[in-house]
Amino acid sequence: MLRVSQVFVIRHKVLVEGQSIRSVAREMRVSRNAVRKYVRAENPEPVRQSRKLRSRPVTEAARDRILELIEEWTPRTTLKQRITGTRLHEQLVAEGKEVGVTTVRAVYREWKRQRREVFVPLVHRAGDEAQVDFFEVSVDVGGERRKVWKFVMRLMYSGRDFAWVYDRCDQVSFLDGHVRAFEHFGAVVHRCIYDNLSPAVRKVLFPKRELTARFTALRNHYLFEPCFARPGTGHDKGGVESRGRGIRLQHMTPIPQAASLPELSRELLRRLDEQAAHKKDIDGRTVLEKFPEERRQMLPLPGARFLARKVVTVTASRSARVRVEGAHYSVPSTWAGLEVTAYVGPGDVEIVCRGEKETYERQRFGRTVTRYRHYLPELSRKPQALRQVAPELLEELGEPFGEFWRLLVDRHGPADAARVLARVLEAVCERGESVVGEVVRRMLRAGETGLLALPCRQEVPVRIVVPELLRDVEIEQAKASRYDALLTVACDD
């Protein structure tokens, strides 16, 4: 078939230059009938003639066996160990089939084309939909490089994003990400779309899902509808998938550095909002210009904040420790043997018992954190144990107790110093750290290491309640001399 430029040249030579059809055909190396057709045609566009499908006996003979092999091998494949046209060709050759590798690849390519999913262009309406996912990223926190998890929620109409970085990809972080995202947007979307991730889905009963208890509580608190992608497919929520990769490349490359994860998360969120103020769609509207329209269609925030914590009930051991999420935390020694409640957050753990509360930074599995302040009553009675943990305890107590301990060791040696410090801790338990600390400062200024200056145990006055009928009765005070007189009379008798 002639190209459009060739048709133009033929018509120009005949109709404008006046050359004969024979000479033009010889010059252009085409038939005279072709020149005559394009000169006389009202629409001189070249028309491709439909080709007749020719028979392919080799391909037809091999197709059935190729399809059988595909059906037989498919259950024995993975995404990384998948069927290829070359491997199918090798199998056919081994079976004695005379077929080319190009033919086998063409049959396999057509088989895949017929089964390839066709994507439907979707319409995203204001306030209706958000997509949610976690992404693994690397960060430098406190000079240490480590892998963390980035929570991303993307509003699909306006394109506004929320992101926060967590140490773990667990249910507590998942719930906390929702709470922070809804508070950042100031409203709640009607639907959230997820993978079938374990923090939300307890069991897939396709097409339904059995939700986890805490995620159900989150849904009931904010009244949004959870929707889930088909198992094994990620493009059902392709908006957040592509945006998660974009955030990693645009805002987290090179690897970000910060003193803590909250600080890093706040900086990331600031950069996302700054980008939203400048990023425009095809109509020239920025994300922040479209967001007010979306927010008006979203659900209002509830009056109370959802508690994004996991509640764990444990018993404090004889060592005054509790085990929460595989980590051990010390508690006051008076809690030993009692049942305590731990509220596990994404970054901290609150341990509550009988109205008292201890808060810790959440530790990794297998780690142990001990606060020796919790063992002051025991250490005041165990000087040898106190000697072993003195550096850790004095680091918690601070000055002037550290300086006092060093002075004791210099003058009396570690063993006697531990006995004296045990008496100091006894006074701390009875009178309080601030009172004893001030006394120790005075002792240090005077260069004393004795215990006479320490406050003694405070005497508590005992109040005796006398019944009303006995209040007028006068009770004479007893004297020892009267007992002597009674004894003398008794001896005389």
C-alpha positions as CSV (number, residue, x, y, z in Angstrom):
1,M,0.0,0.0,0.0
2,L,1.2,3.5,-0.9
3,R,2.0,6.0,1.8
4,V,0.0,9.3,2.0
5,S,3.1,11.3,0.8
6,Q,3.4,9.0,-2.3
7,V,-0.3,9.6,-3.2
8,F,0.3,13.4,-3.0
9,V,3.3,13.2,-5.4
10,I,1.4,11.1,-8.0
11,R,-1.6,13.4,-8.0
12,H,0.7,16.5,-8.2
13,K,2.7,15.1,-11.2
14,V,-0.4,14.2,-13.2
15,L,-2.9,16.9,-12.3
16,V,-0.5,19.9,-11.8
17,E,2.6,19.1,-13.8
18,G,0.7,17.4,-16.7
19,Q,2.8,14.3,-16.9
20,S,1.4,11.1,-18.4
21,I,0.2,8.2,-16.4
22,R,2.7,5.9,-18.0
23,S,5.7,8.2,-17.1
24,V,4.6,8.7,-13.6
25,A,4.0,5.0,-13.1
26,R,7.5,4.2,-14.4
27,E,9.1,6.9,-12.2
28,M,7.2,6.0,-9.0
29,R,7.6,2.2,-9.7
30,V,3.9,1.5,-9.4
31,S,1.3,0.2,-11.8
32,R,-0.6,2.4,-14.2
33,N,-3.8,1.2,-12.6
34,A,-2.6,2.5,-9.2
35,V,-1.8,5.9,-10.7
36,R,-5.1,6.0,-12.5
37,K,-7.0,5.0,-9.2
38,Y,-5.5,7.7,-7.1
39,V,-5.8,10.4,-9.8
40,R,-9.5,9.7,-10.3
41,A,-10.4,9.0,-6.7
42,E,-12.5,11.6,-4.8
43,N,-10.9,10.5,-1.5
44,P,-7.3,9.9,-2.3
45,E,-6.4,8.4,1.1
46,P,-4.7,5.0,0.6
47,V,-6.9,2.2,1.7
48,R,-5.5,-1.0,3.1
49,Q,-7.0,-4.1,1.7
50,S,-8.1,-6.6,4.3
51,R,-5.9,-9.7,4.2
52,K,-7.3,-13.1,4.0
53,L,-6.4,-15.3,6.9
54,R,-4.1,-17.9,5.6
55,S,-4.0,-21.4,7.2
56,R,-1.4,-22.2,9.7
57,P,-1.2,-26.0,10.0
58,V,1.9,-26.1,12.2
59,T,0.4,-23.7,14.7
60,E,-2.9,-25.4,14.7
61,A,-1.3,-28.8,15.3
62,A,0.8,-27.5,18.3
63,R,-1.9,-25.2,19.9
64,D,-3.8,-28.0,21.6
65,R,-0.7,-29.5,23.2
66,I,0.5,-26.0,24.2
67,L,-2.8,-25.3,26.0
68,E,-2.7,-28.7,27.7
69,L,0.8,-27.9,29.0
70,I,-0.3,-24.5,30.3
71,E,-3.3,-26.0,32.1
72,E,-1.1,-28.8,33.6
73,W,1.7,-26.5,34.7
74,T,-0.2,-23.5,36.1
75,P,-0.9,-25.1,39.5
76,R,2.8,-25.8,39.9
77,T,4.0,-22.2,39.3
78,T,4.5,-19.0,41.3
79,L,5.0,-15.4,40.2
80,K,8.8,-15.9,40.2
81,Q,8.7,-19.4,38.8
82,R,6.3,-18.8,35.9
83,I,5.7,-20.4,32.6
84,T,7.6,-19.0,29.6
85,G,7.3,-19.6,25.8
86,T,10.9,-20.9,25.7
87,R,10.1,-23.5,28.4
88,L,7.0,-24.6,26.5
89,H,9.0,-24.9,23.3
90,E,11.6,-27.1,25.0
91,Q,8.9,-29.4,26.2
92,L,7.3,-29.7,22.8
93,V,10.7,-30.5,21.2
94,A,11.4,-33.1,23.8
95,E,8.0,-34.7,22.8
96,G,9.1,-34.8,19.2
97,K,7.0,-31.9,17.9
98,E,8.5,-29.9,15.0
99,V,7.5,-26.3,15.9
100,G,9.4,-23.1,16.1
101,V,9.9,-21.1,19.3
102,T,8.3,-18.1,17.7
103,T,5.2,-20.0,17.0
104,V,5.0,-21.3,20.6
105,R,5.5,-17.8,22.0
106,A,2.8,-16.4,19.7
107,V,0.3,-19.0,21.0
108,Y,1.2,-18.4,24.6
109,R,1.1,-14.6,24.1
110,E,-2.4,-14.8,22.7
111,W,-3.5,-17.1,25.5
112,K,-2.3,-14.5,28.1
113,R,-4.0,-11.6,26.1
114,Q,-7.4,-13.3,26.2
115,R,-7.1,-13.7,30.0
116,R,-5.6,-10.3,30.8
117,E,-7.8,-8.2,33.0
118,V,-9.4,-5.1,31.5
119,F,-9.4,-2.1,33.9
120,V,-12.5,0.0,34.3
121,P,-12.0,3.8,34.4
122,L,-13.5,4.8,37.8
123,V,-15.2,8.0,39.0
124,H,-14.1,9.4,42.4
125,R,-16.7,11.5,44.1
126,A,-16.0,14.1,46.7
127,G,-15.9,12.8,50.3
128,D,-16.7,9.2,49.2
129,E,-13.5,7.3,49.1
130,A,-10.0,7.0,50.6
131,Q,-7.4,4.3,50.0
132,V,-5.2,3.0,52.8
133,D,-1.9,1.0,52.9
134,F,1.4,0.4,54.6
135,F,4.8,0.8,52.9
136,E,8.2,-0.3,54.1
137,V,10.9,2.5,54.1
138,S,14.3,3.0,55.5
139,V,15.1,6.0,57.8
140,D,18.0,7.2,60.0
141,V,16.8,7.8,63.6
142,G,19.2,8.9,66.3
143,G,22.1,8.0,64.0
144,E,20.8,4.4,63.4
145,R,19.5,3.2,60.1
146,R,16.5,0.9,60.4
147,K,13.5,-0.3,58.5
148,V,10.1,1.2,59.5
149,W,6.6,1.3,58.1
150,K,4.8,4.3,56.5
151,F,1.0,4.5,56.9
152,V,-0.6,6.3,53.9
153,M,-4.2,7.4,53.5
154,R,-5.1,9.1,50.2
155,L,-8.4,11.0,49.5
156,M,-9.2,9.9,45.9
157,Y,-11.2,13.0,44.9
158,S,-9.0,15.8,46.0
159,G,-5.8,13.8,46.0
160,R,-4.8,15.0,49.5
161,D,-2.5,12.6,51.4
162,F,-1.7,11.8,55.0
163,A,1.4,9.8,56.0
164,W,2.9,8.8,59.3
165,V,5.9,6.6,60.1
166,Y,5.8,3.7,62.7
167,D,8.2,1.2,64.1
168,R,5.8,-1.6,63.5
169,C,3.2,-2.6,60.9
170,D,0.8,-3.9,63.6
171,Q,-2.8,-3.3,64.6
172,V,-2.1,-0.5,67.0
173,S,-0.1,1.5,64.4
174,F,-2.9,0.8,61.9
175,L,-5.6,2.2,64.2
176,D,-3.5,5.1,65.3
177,G,-2.9,6.0,61.6
178,H,-6.6,6.3,61.1
179,V,-7.1,8.5,64.1
180,R,-4.3,10.8,63.1
181,A,-5.5,10.9,59.5
182,F,-9.1,11.8,60.3
183,E,-8.0,14.5,62.7
184,H,-5.6,15.9,60.1
185,F,-8.4,16.1,57.5
186,G,-10.9,17.3,60.1
187,A,-13.5,14.9,58.8
188,V,-14.1,11.2,58.0
189,V,-14.6,9.7,54.5
190,H,-17.6,7.5,53.8
191,R,-15.5,4.5,52.6
192,C,-12.0,3.3,53.1
193,I,-10.5,0.7,50.8
194,Y,-7.8,-1.8,52.1
195,D,-6.0,-5.0,51.3
196,N,-7.0,-8.0,53.3
197,L,-4.4,-7.1,56.0
198,S,-4.4,-8.9,59.3
199,P,-4.9,-5.8,61.5
200,A,-8.4,-5.4,59.9
201,V,-9.4,-8.8,58.6
202,R,-9.5,-11.9,60.9
203,K,-10.7,-14.3,58.2
204,V,-11.5,-13.9,54.4
205,L,-14.9,-15.4,53.7
206,F,-15.1,-14.2,50.1
207,P,-16.9,-12.1,49.2
208,K,-17.3,-11.1,52.9
209,R,-14.7,-10.6,55.6
210,E,-14.7,-11.4,59.3
211,L,-13.2,-8.2,60.9
212,T,-11.0,-8.0,64.0
213,A,-12.6,-6.7,67.2
214,R,-10.5,-3.5,67.5
215,F,-11.0,-2.6,63.8
216,T,-14.8,-3.2,64.3
217,A,-14.6,-0.8,67.2
218,L,-12.8,1.8,65.0
219,R,-15.4,1.4,62.3
220,N,-18.3,1.8,64.7
221,H,-16.7,4.9,66.3
222,Y,-16.2,6.8,63.0
223,L,-19.1,5.2,61.1
224,F,-17.2,4.7,57.8
225,E,-17.6,1.7,55.5
226,P,-14.6,-0.6,55.1
227,C,-14.1,-2.1,51.6
228,F,-11.5,-4.7,50.7
229,A,-9.6,-5.5,47.5
230,R,-9.8,-8.9,46.0
231,P,-7.3,-11.3,47.5
232,G,-4.0,-11.4,45.7
233,T,-4.6,-8.1,43.7
234,G,-3.0,-4.8,44.4
235,H,-4.4,-2.7,41.6
236,D,-7.9,-2.5,43.1
237,K,-6.5,0.4,45.1
238,G,-3.9,1.5,42.6
239,G,-4.2,5.1,43.7
240,V,-2.6,4.7,47.1
241,E,-0.1,2.1,45.7
242,S,1.3,4.5,43.2
243,R,1.2,7.4,45.7
244,G,3.0,5.4,48.3
245,R,5.9,4.8,45.9
246,G,5.8,8.5,44.9
247,I,6.1,9.7,48.5
248,R,9.0,7.4,49.0
249,L,10.8,8.8,46.0
250,Q,9.8,12.4,46.3
251,H,10.0,13.0,50.0
252,M,12.1,10.2,51.5
253,T,15.0,10.1,49.1
254,P,17.8,10.5,50.1
255,I,17.0,8.6,53.3
256,P,15.6,11.1,55.8
257,Q,17.3,11.8,59.2
258,A,15.6,12.8,62.5
259,A,16.1,12.4,66.2
260,S,12.8,10.5,66.5
261,L,10.0,9.0,64.4
262,P,7.4,11.5,65.5
263,E,9.7,14.3,64.4
264,L,10.3,12.6,61.1
265,S,6.6,12.1,60.6
266,R,5.7,15.7,61.3
267,E,8.3,16.9,58.7
268,L,7.0,14.4,56.1
269,L,3.4,15.6,56.7
270,R,4.5,19.2,56.4
271,R,6.1,18.5,53.0
272,L,3.0,16.7,51.8
273,D,0.8,19.6,52.7
274,E,3.2,22.0,51.1
275,Q,3.1,20.0,47.9
276,A,-0.7,19.9,48.0
277,A,-0.8,23.7,47.9
278,H,1.1,23.7,44.5
279,K,0.1,20.4,42.7
280,K,-2.6,21.0,40.1
281,D,-4.9,18.8,38.2
282,I,-5.7,19.0,34.5
283,D,-8.2,21.8,35.2
284,G,-5.5,23.9,37.0
285,R,-7.0,23.4,40.5
286,T,-4.6,22.6,43.4
287,V,-5.2,19.8,45.9
288,L,-5.9,22.3,48.6
289,E,-8.4,24.1,46.4
290,K,-10.4,20.9,45.8
291,F,-10.2,19.7,49.4
292,P,-12.8,22.1,50.9
293,E,-15.3,20.8,48.4
294,E,-14.5,17.2,49.5
295,R,-14.5,18.0,53.2
296,R,-18.1,19.4,53.0
297,Q,-19.2,15.9,51.7
298,M,-17.4,13.9,54.4
299,L,-18.7,12.7,57.8
300,P,-18.1,14.9,60.9
301,L,-15.6,13.8,63.5
302,P,-17.0,12.2,66.7
303,G,-16.9,14.2,69.9
304,A,-14.5,11.7,71.6
305,R,-11.2,10.5,70.3
306,F,-10.8,6.8,69.6
307,L,-8.4,5.1,71.9
308,A,-5.9,3.5,69.5
309,R,-4.4,1.1,72.0
310,K,-4.4,-2.6,72.6
311,V,-5.6,-3.6,76.1
312,V,-3.6,-6.4,77.7
313,T,-4.3,-7.8,81.2
314,V,-1.3,-9.5,82.9
315,T,-0.1,-10.4,86.4
316,A,3.1,-8.8,87.8
317,S,5.7,-11.4,88.7
318,R,7.5,-11.9,92.0
319,S,10.3,-9.8,90.4
320,A,7.8,-6.9,90.0
321,R,7.9,-7.2,86.2
322,V,5.2,-7.6,83.6
323,R,5.5,-9.1,80.1
324,V,3.7,-7.2,77.4
325,E,4.0,-8.0,73.6
326,G,7.2,-10.0,74.4
327,A,9.0,-7.2,76.3
328,H,9.4,-7.0,80.0
329,Y,8.8,-3.8,82.1
330,S,9.4,-3.3,85.8
331,V,6.6,-2.0,88.0
332,P,6.6,-0.8,91.7
333,S,7.4,-3.7,94.0
334,T,4.1,-3.2,95.8
335,W,2.4,-4.5,92.6
336,A,4.1,-7.9,92.7
337,G,1.5,-10.6,92.4
338,L,-1.3,-8.2,91.4
339,E,-3.2,-8.1,88.1
340,V,-2.3,-5.0,86.1
341,T,-3.7,-3.6,82.8
342,A,-1.4,-2.5,80.0
343,Y,-2.5,-0.1,77.3
344,V,-0.2,-0.7,74.3
345,G,0.1,2.3,72.0
346,P,2.2,2.6,68.8
347,G,5.1,4.1,70.6
348,D,4.5,3.8,74.4
349,V,3.0,1.4,77.0
350,E,0.8,2.6,79.9
351,I,0.7,0.1,82.8
352,V,-2.1,0.8,85.4
353,C,-2.8,-0.9,88.7
354,R,-5.1,0.3,91.5
355,G,-5.2,3.9,90.3
356,E,-1.4,4.2,89.8
357,K,0.2,4.4,86.3
358,E,3.6,3.8,84.9
359,T,4.5,4.8,81.3
360,Y,7.3,3.3,79.2
361,E,8.6,3.7,75.7
362,R,7.4,0.6,73.8
363,Q,10.2,-1.9,73.5
364,R,11.0,-4.5,70.9
365,F,10.4,-8.2,71.4
366,G,12.7,-9.7,74.0
367,R,13.9,-6.4,75.5
368,T,13.8,-5.6,79.2
369,V,13.5,-2.2,80.9
370,T,14.1,-1.9,84.6
371,R,13.5,1.2,86.8
372,Y,15.3,0.6,90.1
373,R,13.2,3.3,91.8
374,H,10.5,0.6,91.9
375,Y,12.7,-1.5,94.2
376,L,13.6,1.2,96.9
377,P,11.9,-0.7,99.8
378,E,13.7,-3.9,98.9
379,L,17.1,-2.3,98.2
380,S,16.9,-0.5,101.6
381,R,16.9,-4.0,103.2
382,K,19.4,-5.6,100.9
383,P,22.8,-3.8,100.9
384,Q,24.5,-6.5,98.7
385,A,21.8,-6.2,96.0
386,L,22.0,-2.4,96.3
387,R,25.8,-2.6,95.7
388,Q,25.2,-4.5,92.4
389,V,22.7,-2.0,91.0
390,A,24.0,1.2,92.6
391,P,25.2,2.8,89.3
392,E,21.8,2.2,87.6
393,L,19.8,3.4,90.6
394,L,21.9,6.5,91.2
395,E,21.6,7.4,87.5
396,E,17.8,7.4,88.0
397,L,18.0,9.3,91.3
398,G,20.5,11.9,90.1
399,E,22.3,14.3,92.3
400,P,23.0,14.8,95.2
401,F,22.8,11.0,95.7
402,G,25.4,10.1,93.1
403,E,28.0,12.5,94.7
404,F,27.1,11.1,98.2
405,W,27.7,7.5,97.0
406,R,31.1,8.4,95.5
407,L,32.1,10.1,98.8
408,L,30.9,7.0,100.8
409,V,32.9,4.7,98.6
410,D,36.1,6.8,98.9
411,R,35.9,6.9,102.7
412,H,34.4,3.5,103.7
413,G,34.7,1.2,100.7
414,P,31.9,-0.3,98.6
415,A,30.6,-2.8,101.2
416,D,30.1,-0.2,104.0
417,A,29.0,2.4,101.5
418,A,26.2,0.1,100.4
419,R,25.0,-0.3,104.0
420,V,25.0,3.5,104.6
421,L,23.2,4.1,101.3
422,A,20.6,1.5,102.2
423,R,19.7,3.6,105.3
424,V,19.5,6.6,103.1
425,L,17.0,4.8,100.8
426,E,15.0,3.8,103.9
427,A,14.7,7.5,104.8
428,V,13.7,8.2,101.2
429,C,10.9,5.7,101.4
430,E,9.6,7.2,104.7
431,R,10.1,10.9,104.1
432,G,10.3,11.4,100.4
433,E,13.1,12.0,97.9
434,S,13.1,15.8,98.1
435,V,13.3,16.0,101.9
436,V,16.2,13.5,102.1
437,G,17.9,15.0,99.1
438,E,18.1,18.4,100.8
439,V,19.5,16.8,104.0
440,V,22.1,15.0,101.8
441,R,23.1,18.3,100.2
442,R,23.7,19.8,103.7
443,M,25.8,16.7,104.7
444,L,27.9,17.1,101.5
445,R,28.5,20.8,102.2
446,A,29.7,19.9,105.7
447,G,31.7,16.9,104.5
448,E,29.7,14.4,106.7
449,T,28.9,10.9,105.8
450,G,27.2,9.8,109.1
451,L,23.5,9.1,109.4
452,L,22.7,11.3,112.4
453,A,21.5,14.1,110.2
454,L,19.0,12.0,108.3
455,P,15.4,12.5,109.3
456,C,14.1,9.8,111.5
457,R,10.9,8.0,111.0
458,Q,8.0,10.4,111.4
459,E,5.8,9.6,114.5
460,V,2.1,9.6,113.7
461,P,-0.1,10.7,116.7
462,V,-2.7,8.2,117.7
463,R,-6.1,9.6,118.4
464,I,-8.4,7.7,120.8
465,V,-12.1,8.1,120.5
466,V,-13.9,8.1,123.9
467,P,-17.6,7.2,124.0
468,E,-19.8,10.1,125.1
469,L,-21.0,8.4,128.3
470,L,-17.4,8.0,129.5
471,R,-16.2,11.5,128.7
472,D,-17.0,12.9,132.2
473,V,-15.2,10.1,134.0
474,E,-11.9,11.1,135.5
475,I,-9.2,8.4,135.3
476,E,-6.5,8.7,137.9
477,Q,-3.0,8.2,136.6
478,A,-1.3,5.0,137.9
479,K,2.0,5.2,139.8
480,A,4.6,2.5,140.4
481,S,5.0,3.4,144.2
482,R,1.3,2.4,144.7
483,Y,2.1,-1.1,143.4
484,D,5.0,-1.3,145.8
485,A,2.6,-0.5,148.7
486,L,0.2,-3.2,147.6
487,L,2.9,-5.7,147.5
488,T,4.0,-4.8,151.0
489,V,0.5,-5.3,152.4
490,A,0.2,-8.6,150.6
491,C,3.4,-9.9,152.2
492,D,2.4,-8.8,155.7
493,D,-0.8,-10.8,155.4
